[in-house]
Amino acid sequence: MTVPPPEPGTESRASLAARLRDLRAAAGLSGNALAHRMGVVQSRVWKIENEKLLPTEDDIRAWAQASGAGSEVSAELLGMLAGARTEQAFGTALRGKGGPAAFQDRVRAIEERSARIGEFEVAVIPGILQTADYTRQLVSLPGGLRSWGADDAAIEAMIDARLRRQEILTSSGKRIQFVVGEAALRTLVVTRETLAGQLDKLLSVIRLPSVDFRVIGFGQRMTAYPIGGFRVYDDDLIVVENIAGEREFTRKAEPDAVAAFLEAFSELRQAASTGAEAEAVIQQALADLRR
């Protein structure tokens, strides 16, 4: 029997529920026995394990204690809960009033109050640099906005909102830093014509005074684990996007995770080509595309 994948926006919640079920089972407890130890009704345990209810921090701590787990496991579970909450908020924002366009406005507000904006991408162009055609074709792929229920009108409104975000690229007093793998310049997640237009735009954008655009070429060493892209806002917020949604890490809630991302971003920037060298990599990718 084929098990259907989780709906967009529920992957972290499903992982947390599975981890909690495993803890209870490993402790040899029934749902009723665990609930008794936690001091809650059995239906609450059932709802949490079956993804009908997102637990609270108190639920997590009581669950870990009742299952005989230590403080490290409790901390792990609290981190998973934070991820599930962010994922849920992301899904709610996309499906709520204003849809994807309103979510772009939320991102824009974060960018406006940040002195430094950074982004690392392995195989796609960073969102704030994308042309309308590139965005339109990218978000229409499986796992994109259509998978979240967005129709043509919602996608066009989102594109307009994202293009408005690009006004910040000309702002003085901002440090806007990008690092991409060369694959981002060559991967055909869009048509060849659309990618060529995107690279043409990059060549003009990277000359803006506030923009620091760097490329790690295929022949260069990737000095941090390139499992996926992430965004940096000052030293306070990291946003990781994947097919299931977005996950936010704040310095206040998860300082070690934020520090790890900041260190990785610094390493990647140091390893990447910049200036004329980065421009040459883009020019070569564009020339190869047009052959």
LINZI-V248665 format. One record per residue. RES is the residue in one letter. SS is DSSP state (helix for helix, strand for strand, loop for the rest). PHI is phi in degrees with one decimal (* if undefined). NEAR is the number of other ideal C-beta (glycine too) atoms within 10 Angstrom. Layout:
res;ss;phi;near
RES;SS;PHI;NEAR
RES;SS;PHI;NEAR
This chain:
res;ss;phi;near
M;loop;*;3
T;loop;-83.9;4
V;loop;-88.3;5
P;loop;-66.7;6
P;loop;-68.0;12
P;loop;-64.9;14
E;loop;-63.5;13
P;loop;-54.3;20
G;loop;90.5;22
T;loop;-125.6;18
E;helix;-62.8;19
S;helix;-66.0;23
R;helix;-63.4;25
A;helix;-65.1;16
S;helix;-64.7;16
L;helix;-64.4;25
A;helix;-60.6;22
A;helix;-65.1;13
R;helix;-64.9;14
L;helix;-67.7;23
R;helix;-61.3;15
D;helix;-63.0;11
L;helix;-62.8;19
R;helix;-62.6;19
A;helix;-64.4;12
A;helix;-64.0;11
A;loop;-82.6;15
G;loop;71.1;9
L;loop;-108.5;18
S;loop;-78.0;12
G;helix;-61.0;16
N;helix;-67.0;11
A;helix;-66.5;15
L;helix;-64.0;22
A;helix;-59.4;21
H;helix;-61.5;15
R;helix;-65.1;15
M;helix;-78.4;19
G;loop;79.8;8
V;loop;-127.9;17
V;loop;-77.0;12
Q;helix;-62.3;15
S;helix;-62.9;12
R;helix;-67.2;16
V;helix;-61.0;27
W;helix;-60.3;14
K;helix;-64.5;15
I;helix;-66.4;23
E;helix;-67.5;19
N;loop;-103.5;10
E;loop;64.3;15
K;loop;-88.6;11
L;loop;-144.5;16
L;loop;-83.2;15
P;loop;-68.3;24
T;loop;-92.9;11
E;helix;-59.9;12
D;helix;-63.8;10
D;helix;-59.5;19
I;helix;-62.6;22
R;helix;-64.0;17
A;helix;-66.9;19
W;helix;-63.3;27
A;helix;-62.3;21
Q;helix;-64.8;15
A;helix;-65.5;21
S;loop;-88.5;21
G;loop;78.7;13
A;loop;-84.6;16
G;loop;-87.0;10
S;helix;-66.5;10
E;helix;-65.3;9
V;helix;-66.0;17
S;helix;-60.2;18
A;helix;-64.1;14
E;helix;-60.2;15
L;helix;-65.2;22
L;helix;-65.2;17
G;helix;-64.9;17
M;helix;-64.1;20
L;helix;-63.9;20
A;helix;-60.9;20
G;helix;-64.7;23
A;helix;-64.5;24
R;helix;-66.7;16
T;helix;-63.4;19
E;helix;-61.4;25
Q;helix;-64.6;16
A;helix;-64.4;17
F;helix;-61.6;22
G;helix;-63.4;20
T;helix;-63.1;11
A;helix;-65.3;19
L;helix;-67.4;23
R;helix;-94.3;16
G;loop;-84.9;11
K;loop;-60.8;6
G;loop;90.6;16
G;helix;56.3;22
P;helix;-59.0;23
A;helix;-65.4;20
A;helix;-64.4;15
F;helix;-65.5;22
Q;helix;-61.8;23
D;helix;-64.5;15
R;helix;-64.2;13
V;helix;-62.5;18
R;helix;-59.5;17
A;helix;-62.7;10
I;helix;-63.8;16
E;helix;-64.3;18
E;helix;-66.9;13
R;loop;-95.3;8
S;loop;-101.0;19
A;loop;-78.8;10
R;strand;-121.8;13
I;strand;-122.1;23
G;strand;-130.1;24
E;strand;-152.0;21
F;strand;-119.5;26
E;strand;-136.8;21
V;loop;-88.6;17
A;loop;-133.4;16
V;loop;-134.6;18
I;loop;-73.9;25
P;loop;-53.1;20
G;helix;-54.7;20
I;helix;-70.4;22
L;helix;-101.9;23
Q;loop;-74.9;24
T;loop;-75.5;21
A;helix;-61.8;14
D;helix;-65.0;16
Y;helix;-63.0;23
T;helix;-61.5;22
R;helix;-58.2;19
Q;helix;-72.9;18
L;helix;-65.5;18
V;helix;-74.4;22
S;loop;-87.9;15
L;loop;-72.2;13
P;loop;-53.9;7
G;loop;92.1;13
G;loop;-84.7;18
L;helix;-62.9;22
R;helix;-64.5;15
S;helix;-68.6;16
W;helix;-95.7;19
G;loop;95.0;13
A;loop;-76.3;21
D;loop;-98.5;10
D;helix;-58.6;10
A;helix;-63.9;10
A;helix;-65.7;20
I;helix;-67.5;20
E;helix;-65.4;15
A;helix;-65.1;17
M;helix;-65.0;24
I;helix;-62.5;21
D;helix;-59.3;12
A;helix;-66.6;20
R;helix;-67.4;22
L;helix;-63.7;15
R;helix;-64.1;13
R;helix;-61.8;17
Q;helix;-69.8;16
E;helix;-59.2;11
I;helix;-69.4;16
L;helix;-65.2;16
T;helix;-102.0;13
S;loop;-76.1;14
S;loop;-80.7;6
G;loop;85.3;6
K;loop;-106.4;18
R;strand;-110.8;13
I;strand;-115.8;24
Q;strand;-117.3;19
F;strand;-126.8;25
V;strand;-131.1;29
V;strand;-129.5;27
G;strand;-76.9;23
E;loop;-58.8;21
A;helix;-58.4;16
A;helix;-63.0;24
L;helix;-86.6;24
R;helix;-126.1;17
T;loop;-68.8;14
L;loop;-88.9;9
V;loop;-78.0;15
V;loop;-133.6;23
T;loop;-70.7;12
R;helix;-59.6;10
E;helix;-64.1;11
T;helix;-67.8;20
L;helix;-64.4;23
A;helix;-61.5;15
G;helix;-63.7;17
Q;helix;-64.9;23
L;helix;-67.3;21
D;helix;-59.1;13
K;helix;-64.3;16
L;helix;-55.8;27
L;helix;-61.6;13
S;helix;-87.0;8
V;helix;-67.0;17
I;loop;-68.7;19
R;loop;-90.5;10
L;loop;-67.7;13
P;loop;-58.4;11
S;loop;-84.6;15
V;strand;-100.9;18
D;strand;-117.1;18
F;strand;-108.7;24
R;strand;-128.8;21
V;strand;-129.0;25
I;strand;-101.2;26
G;loop;-71.8;18
F;loop;-59.2;11
G;loop;-90.2;7
Q;loop;-101.1;14
R;loop;-81.7;7
M;loop;-85.1;14
T;loop;-93.6;15
A;loop;-140.7;19
Y;loop;-64.4;9
P;loop;-90.4;16
I;loop;-70.8;10
G;loop;176.6;13
G;loop;-82.1;21
F;strand;-156.8;20
R;strand;-115.5;25
V;strand;-122.0;22
Y;strand;-123.9;20
D;loop;50.1;15
D;loop;-111.1;14
D;loop;-110.9;15
L;strand;-142.5;17
I;strand;-120.8;24
V;strand;-121.5;19
V;strand;-112.6;18
E;strand;-111.5;16
N;strand;-143.1;15
I;loop;-65.8;13
A;loop;-93.4;23
G;strand;139.3;23
E;strand;-121.0;21
R;strand;-127.8;21
E;strand;-102.8;20
F;strand;-120.6;23
T;strand;-108.1;15
R;loop;-63.3;16
K;loop;-68.3;8
A;loop;-87.5;12
E;loop;-137.6;19
P;helix;-61.0;12
D;helix;-66.7;9
A;helix;-65.4;17
V;helix;-61.8;19
A;helix;-61.2;14
A;helix;-65.6;15
F;helix;-66.4;22
L;helix;-63.0;17
E;helix;-64.6;11
A;helix;-62.8;20
F;helix;-64.3;20
S;helix;-62.1;14
E;helix;-62.2;15
L;helix;-64.9;21
R;helix;-63.5;19
Q;helix;-66.9;11
A;helix;-79.5;15
A;loop;-85.2;25
S;strand;-80.4;18
T;loop;-135.1;14
G;helix;57.1;11
A;helix;-61.6;8
E;helix;-66.8;12
A;helix;-64.4;23
E;helix;-62.4;17
A;helix;-64.8;13
V;helix;-65.4;22
I;helix;-64.8;19
Q;helix;-60.4;14
Q;helix;-67.6;14
A;helix;-63.0;21
L;helix;-67.5;19
A;helix;-62.7;10
D;helix;-65.5;10
L;helix;-67.2;16
R;loop;-92.2;10
R;loop;-69.5;4
